[in-house]
Amino acid sequence: MQEATFLILTALATGPQHGYGIIATVREISAGRVNLRAGTLYTALDRLRTDKLISVDREEIVDNRLRRYYRLSPEGAERLAAEASRLEANARAALSRLQPAEGAFA
């Protein structure tokens, strides 16, 4: 799973959000390292909807513009949990291999 996809799903794990909210949350949870552009986000959201990992929660009109809220689907929550577990296992393996060799990098 690409990092942007992982972060978008993570942003939606706490509840429905609209596009700008997702962009802001991704920036926050990545400590400013990932700044999604609107085009990138909406392309990813379309793909995630097609893959049934997210769905539209609701739509509203704000300042004469449509604001669409997205939510994580049960399938999306399962995929996110599986990917988080995989990343955690990989990080543990890397850290355990670095510990014996700590002096080698100094």
Beta strands, then each sheet from edge to edge (+ up, - down):
strand 1: 17-18
strand 2: 54-62
strand 3: 65-72
sheet 1: 1+ 3- 2+
end
